[in-house]
């Protein structure tokens, strides 16, 4: 990985590092209807970074979130799957992946229970997950012993999920809905965003409750392949912040050392995302593509409704290399990339982003595939300049920037592929405000990445 000027010149920024992930999937079968399924990350981490416990985290959940370069072995998923043929229903119990659509609003490993019903017209999934136990401990009391940050509410956070998958000729549709409720906010601390051990963009609301409904699909029409999704999010932020300041998520202790963390709002949350990807097979070896996306933003981070675009994601939704390609050091444990990484704190997925992309894919040989794209990116709502005192509502912009990306995949042998990929992002004034608070710095950001991938 090679990165340059992700802070657009505000500080000297030059990163070169190597990462490895050795992932093992083991399934233990007991006949056809019972399985124990696991997924392990073995020896995962950054080359040259010793595997040791992080010194800035004092809780068990913090150690888990920050395991990206800290552990020799980590279990991402471990669950029991069994199929009850008489009920036409399969059950999953344990820790497994929760995801819907194109991973715009939900993509995470959670502990819970899910049931998949085979019905005449399609498949219905119902699930419940325990997202957070509040404080580290078993107490559900509204007031218990305080943790290192002074939080004392031991209430839980739960997620309820329903999705219905329907195949129609050459179309596959998924209608989904979910409801998230955090019962641990009496101490003015919410699991989202306070319980995450990475930083979100500035002026982000806390989430007390969140409902999401959406429709995603994939269709094949002649030489066209369409992938699409639309969703609406609505909820509450019951924590009435009188200041923007809060704890920096990546540090322990009680000091409030993030002066621009929180959004001030009227207690209501709202947001949406719309996404369309079109691929046209011009010739057997060449595909022309278009991607368009729009996500809601916050017109005023000092009042009104707060903006929300997702519950929690691991960052595997992809459009560009630099702007929003931000694999996060969460449960997946992969190093951050792109301007949405916690050390840069840009947007992720379609948060306050309107983007248009033209791309082309060319199969040069049976082994070599080439891809290139051009991207125009704007903010859906204005991005405000800011200082440590807060946003400057008199100074805003919507031009996020322009990006050119390229990728080459070479098949060395079966299941072994070498990839070279990268991008160049030219920032607009809105990106300068988002990242640094000012348009004083305007360097172009570069990224280049090489990968060797072996699947077995």
C-alpha positions in Angstrom: 0.0 0.0 0.0 1.3 3.4 -1.0 -0.5 6.6 -0.1 0.3 10.3 -0.5 -1.2 13.6 0.7 -4.4 12.2 2.1 -4.5 15.3 4.3 -4.3 17.4 1.1 -1.1 19.1 2.4 -2.2 20.2 5.9 0.5 17.8 7.3 3.2 15.7 5.6 1.4 12.5 4.7 3.3 9.6 3.3 2.4 6.0 4.1 3.9 2.8 2.8 2.9 -0.5 4.5 2.2 -4.2 3.8 -0.7 -6.2 5.1 -1.5 -9.8 5.2 -4.7 -11.7 5.9 -4.8 -15.5 6.2 -8.4 -16.4 6.5 -9.6 -20.0 7.2 -13.2 -21.1 6.8 -14.0 -24.4 8.5 -17.3 -26.2 8.4 -18.0 -29.3 10.4 -20.9 -31.3 9.0 -23.2 -33.7 10.8 -25.2 -35.1 7.9 -26.9 -32.8 5.5 -28.9 -30.7 8.0 -26.5 -29.7 10.8 -23.3 -27.7 10.4 -20.9 -25.9 12.8 -19.4 -23.0 10.7 -16.4 -20.9 11.7 -14.1 -18.3 10.1 -10.7 -17.6 11.5 -8.1 -14.9 10.8 -4.6 -16.3 11.4 -1.5 -14.3 11.7 -3.2 -11.2 10.4 -1.6 -7.8 10.6 0.7 -5.2 9.3 4.3 -6.3 8.5 6.7 -4.7 11.0 4.0 -4.1 13.6 4.3 -6.4 16.6 1.3 -8.4 17.7 0.7 -7.0 21.2 -2.2 -5.8 23.2 -3.1 -2.1 22.5 -2.1 0.1 25.3 -4.8 2.8 24.9 -7.8 0.5 25.4 -9.0 -0.7 28.8 -12.1 -2.7 27.9 -12.7 -6.1 26.4 -14.9 -4.8 23.6 -12.2 -2.2 22.8 -9.6 -4.9 22.5 -11.9 -6.7 20.1 -12.4 -3.7 17.9 -8.7 -2.9 17.7 -7.5 -6.4 17.0 -6.5 -5.6 13.4 -2.7 -5.9 14.1 -2.8 -7.2 17.6 -3.7 -10.9 17.6 -2.2 -14.0 16.1 -5.6 -15.7 15.8 -9.1 -14.2 15.8 -12.5 -15.9 15.4 -14.7 -13.7 13.2 -17.6 -16.1 12.9 -18.7 -19.2 14.8 -22.2 -20.4 14.6 -24.5 -23.5 14.5 -26.6 -24.0 11.4 -29.4 -26.5 11.2 -32.2 -27.2 8.8 -35.6 -28.5 10.0 -36.9 -30.0 6.8 -40.5 -30.5 8.2 -40.7 -26.7 8.8 -38.8 -25.7 5.5 -36.7 -23.6 7.8 -33.0 -23.3 8.5 -31.7 -21.7 11.7 -28.4 -19.9 12.5 -27.3 -19.4 16.1 -24.0 -17.7 17.1 -21.8 -15.1 15.6 -22.3 -14.6 11.9 -22.5 -12.0 9.2 -25.5 -9.6 9.1 -25.8 -7.8 5.7 -28.5 -6.6 3.3 -28.5 -5.3 -0.2 -25.2 -4.0 -1.5 -23.8 -3.5 2.1 -24.7 0.2 2.1 -26.5 0.2 5.5 -25.6 -3.0 7.2 -22.5 -5.2 6.9 -21.1 -6.6 10.2 -20.6 -9.7 12.3 -23.1 -9.8 15.2 -24.1 -12.4 17.8 -27.7 -13.5 17.4 -30.3 -15.9 16.0 -31.8 -16.0 12.5 -34.3 -18.1 10.7 -34.5 -18.6 7.0 -38.0 -19.7 5.7 -38.4 -21.3 2.3 -41.8 -20.2 1.0 -43.5 -20.7 -2.3 -42.5 -17.4 -3.9 -39.1 -16.8 -2.3 -37.2 -16.8 1.0 -37.9 -14.9 4.2 -35.3 -14.2 6.8 -36.1 -13.1 10.4 -33.3 -12.3 12.9 -32.5 -10.8 16.3 -29.0 -9.7 17.3 -27.6 -8.5 20.6 -25.3 -5.7 19.3 -24.1 -4.4 22.7 -24.4 -5.2 26.4 -23.9 -1.5 27.3 -21.0 -1.5 29.7 -18.6 -4.4 29.8 -20.5 -6.6 32.2 -23.8 -8.4 32.7 -25.8 -5.6 34.5 -28.8 -4.1 32.7 -29.3 -1.4 35.4 -29.7 2.1 34.2 -27.0 3.1 36.8 -24.2 0.8 37.7 -20.4 1.2 38.3 -18.9 3.7 35.9 -16.3 2.6 33.4 -13.0 4.4 32.5 -14.9 7.2 30.7 -17.5 7.7 33.4 -20.3 5.9 31.6 -22.7 4.1 33.9 -25.8 2.9 31.9 -25.7 -0.9 31.5 -28.6 -1.2 29.1 -28.5 -3.2 25.9 -28.6 -2.5 22.2 -30.6 -4.9 20.0 -31.2 -5.3 16.2 -34.3 -6.9 14.7 -34.1 -7.8 11.0 -36.5 -9.0 8.3 -35.7 -9.5 4.6 -37.6 -11.1 1.8 -35.8 -12.4 -1.3 -37.9 -12.8 -4.5 -36.6 -14.2 -7.8 -38.5 -13.1 -10.9 -37.3 -14.4 -14.2 -33.9 -12.6 -14.7 -34.4 -10.4 -11.7 -33.6 -11.0 -8.0 -35.1 -8.6 -5.5 -34.6 -8.2 -1.8 -37.0 -6.2 0.4 -35.5 -5.6 3.8 -36.4 -3.8 7.0 -34.7 -3.5 10.4 -35.1 -1.8 13.7 -32.2 -0.9 16.1 -32.7 0.2 19.7 -30.1 1.3 22.2 -31.3 1.2 25.8 -28.0 2.5 27.3 -28.2 6.3 26.7 -29.0 7.6 30.2 -25.3 8.4 30.7 -25.3 10.5 27.4 -23.3 7.8 25.7 -24.7 5.7 22.8 -23.1 2.6 21.3 -23.3 4.3 17.9 -21.1 6.3 17.7 -19.4 6.3 21.1 -18.9 2.6 21.4 -17.0 2.3 18.1 -13.2 2.3 18.3 -12.7 4.4 15.2 -13.5 8.0 14.4 -16.5 9.0 12.2 -16.6 12.3 10.3 -17.1 15.4 12.4 -20.6 16.5 13.5 -22.1 12.9 13.6 -25.3 12.2 15.5 -25.6 9.5 18.2 -28.2 6.8 17.4 -30.7 5.9 20.1 -33.1 4.1 17.7 -33.0 3.5 14.0 -35.4 2.0 11.5 -34.4 1.2 7.9 -36.5 0.0 5.0 -35.0 -0.7 1.6 -35.2 -2.5 -1.7 -32.2 -3.9 -3.7 -32.0 -5.9 -6.8 -30.1 -7.3 -9.7 -31.5 -7.6 -13.2 -30.3 -8.9 -16.6 -31.8 -7.2 -19.6 -30.4 -8.3 -22.9 -26.7 -7.1 -22.8 -27.3 -4.9 -19.8 -26.8 -5.9 -16.1 -28.3 -3.6 -13.5 -27.6 -3.5 -9.8 -29.7 -1.1 -7.7 -30.8 -0.2 -4.3 -32.8 2.5 -2.5 -33.4 2.9 1.3 -34.8 5.3 3.8 -33.6 5.6 7.4 -35.4 7.2 10.3 -34.8 7.3 14.0 -34.0 9.2 17.2 -31.0 10.8 18.9 -32.3 11.2 22.5 -29.1 12.7 23.8 -29.4 16.4 23.8 -25.8 17.6 23.2 -25.1 21.2 24.1 -21.6 21.0 22.8 -19.9 19.4 19.8 -17.2 18.0 22.0 -16.8 14.3 22.9 -14.3 11.6 23.5 -12.0 10.8 20.7 -13.0 7.2 19.9 -9.5 5.9 19.5 -8.3 7.0 22.9 -9.1 5.9 26.4 -9.6 7.9 29.6 -12.1 10.7 30.5 -10.6 13.6 28.6 -12.9 15.2 26.0 -10.3 15.6 23.3 -12.5 15.6 20.2 -14.0 19.2 20.0 -16.0 18.5 16.9 -17.5 15.0 17.4 -21.2 15.5 17.8 -24.1 16.8 15.7 -26.5 19.0 17.4 -30.1 18.2 16.4 -33.7 18.2 17.5 -33.7 14.5 18.4 -34.9 13.3 15.0 -32.7 11.3 12.6 -33.4 10.9 8.9 -31.5 9.8 5.8 -31.6 7.9 2.5 -29.4 6.3 -0.1 -30.0 5.6 -3.8 -27.6 3.5 -6.0 -27.5 2.3 -9.6 -24.8 0.3 -11.4 -25.2 -0.5 -15.1 -22.9 -2.7 -17.1 -23.3 -3.0 -20.9 -21.5 -5.8 -22.7 -20.3 -4.0 -25.8 -18.3 -7.0 -27.0 -17.2 -10.3 -25.4 -14.0 -8.7 -24.1 -15.2 -5.2 -23.3 -17.9 -3.9 -20.9 -18.9 -0.3 -20.5 -20.2 0.8 -17.1 -22.0 3.6 -15.3 -22.4 4.1 -11.6 -24.6 6.7 -9.9 -25.3 7.2 -6.3 -26.8 9.7 -3.9 -26.8 9.8 -0.1 -28.5 12.3 2.1 -26.5 14.9 4.1 -27.1 17.4 7.0 -28.0 20.9 5.9 -27.2 22.2 9.4 -25.0 20.4 12.0 -26.1 22.9 14.7 -29.9 22.2 14.6 -32.7 20.5 12.9 -32.8 16.8 12.0 -29.6 14.7 12.2 -28.5 12.8 9.1 -27.9 9.1 9.1 -27.0 6.8 6.2 -26.3 3.4 7.7 -26.4 1.3 10.9 -22.9 -0.1 10.7 -20.7 -1.3 7.9 -17.2 -2.8 7.4 -16.6 -0.7 4.3 -16.8 -3.3 1.5 -19.2 -1.2 -0.7 -16.9 -0.1 -3.5 -17.1 2.7 -6.1 -13.7 4.4 -6.0 -10.2 3.7 -4.8 -9.5 6.9 -2.8 -12.7 8.8 -2.0 -14.8 6.2 -0.2 -13.0 2.9 -0.3 -12.5 2.7 3.4 -12.0 -0.8 4.8 -12.3 -0.3 8.6 -10.4 -1.9 11.5 -13.6 -3.3 13.0 -14.4 -6.9 13.5 -13.1 -7.6 10.0 -9.8 -6.3 11.1 -8.5 -4.9 7.8 -6.4 -1.8 7.7 -8.1 1.4 6.8 -7.8 2.7 3.2 -9.3 5.7 1.4 -10.2 9.1 2.7 -12.9 7.7 5.0 -10.3 6.1 7.2 -10.4 7.2 10.9 -7.2 9.2 10.6 -8.7 11.3 7.8 -12.4 11.2 8.7 -13.9 11.6 5.2 -17.3 10.2 4.2 -17.9 6.5 3.7 -20.3 4.8 1.3 -22.8 7.4 0.1 -22.8 9.7 3.2 -23.6 13.2 1.9 -22.3 12.1 -1.5 -23.6 12.4 -5.0 -21.4 10.6 -7.4 -21.3 9.8 -11.2 -18.9 7.3 -12.7 -18.1 6.1 -16.2 -15.9 3.0 -16.4 -14.7 0.3 -18.7 -13.5 -3.3 -18.3 -11.4 -5.0 -20.9 -10.3 -8.6 -20.9 -7.0 -8.2 -22.7 -6.2 -12.0 -22.5 -7.5 -15.0 -20.7 -5.3 -14.0 -17.8 -5.2 -10.2 -17.8 -8.3 -8.0 -17.1 -8.1 -4.2 -17.1 -10.4 -1.6 -15.5 -10.5 2.2 -15.5 -13.0 4.8 -14.3 -13.5 8.5 -14.1 -15.6 10.0 -11.2 -17.3 13.3 -10.5 -18.2 13.8 -6.9 -20.4 16.4 -5.2 -21.9 16.8 -1.7 -25.7 16.3 -1.5 -25.9 19.0 1.1 -23.3 21.8 1.7 -20.2 21.0 3.6 -19.2 23.7 6.1 -15.8 25.1 6.9 -14.9 24.7 10.6 -12.5 25.5 13.4 -12.1 24.0 16.8 -15.1 26.2 17.9 -17.5 24.5 15.5 -18.8 24.8 11.9 -18.9 28.1 10.0 -22.4 28.2 8.6 -21.5 31.3 6.5 -18.8 29.3 4.5 -19.8 26.2 2.6 -19.3 24.3 -0.6 -20.6 21.2 -2.5 -17.8 20.4 -4.9 -16.0 17.3 -3.4 -13.7 16.5 -6.3 -12.8 14.5 -9.3 -11.1 11.1 -9.3 -9.5 8.8 -11.9 -8.9 5.1 -11.0 -7.4 2.1 -12.7 -7.0 -1.6 -11.9 -5.2 -4.6 -13.5 -5.8 -8.2 -12.5 -3.5 -10.9 -13.7 -4.3 -14.6 -13.2 -1.0 -16.3 -12.3 -2.6 -19.7 -12.0 -5.9 -21.1 -10.8 -7.1 -19.3 -7.7 -4.0 -17.1 -7.6 -4.3 -13.5 -8.8 -2.0 -10.5 -8.7 -3.7 -7.1 -8.7 -2.3 -3.6 -9.2 -4.8 -0.8 -8.5 -4.8 2.9 -7.6 -6.4 6.3 -8.0 -5.8 10.0 -8.1 -8.2 12.3 -6.3 -8.3 16.0 -7.0 -10.1 17.7 -4.2 -12.8 20.3 -4.5 -13.5 23.0 -2.0 -16.1 20.8 -0.1 -13.5 18.0 0.4 -11.0 20.6 1.7 -13.6 21.8 4.2 -14.6 18.2 5.2 -11.0 17.0 5.8 -9.2 20.1 7.1 -11.9 22.7 7.8 -10.4 25.2 5.4 -9.6 25.5 1.7 -6.0 26.5 2.5 -4.6 23.1 1.5 -5.3 21.6 -1.9 -2.8 18.9 -2.8 -3.9 16.0 -4.9 -4.3 12.6 -3.1 -2.7 9.5 -4.5 -3.0 5.8 -3.7 -1.5 2.7 -5.2 -2.0 -0.8 -4.0 -0.7 -4.2 -5.1 -2.4 -7.4 -4.0 -1.7 -11.1 -4.2 -4.8 -13.1 -3.5 -5.1 -16.9 -3.1 -8.4 -18.6 -2.5 -8.7 -22.2 -1.6 
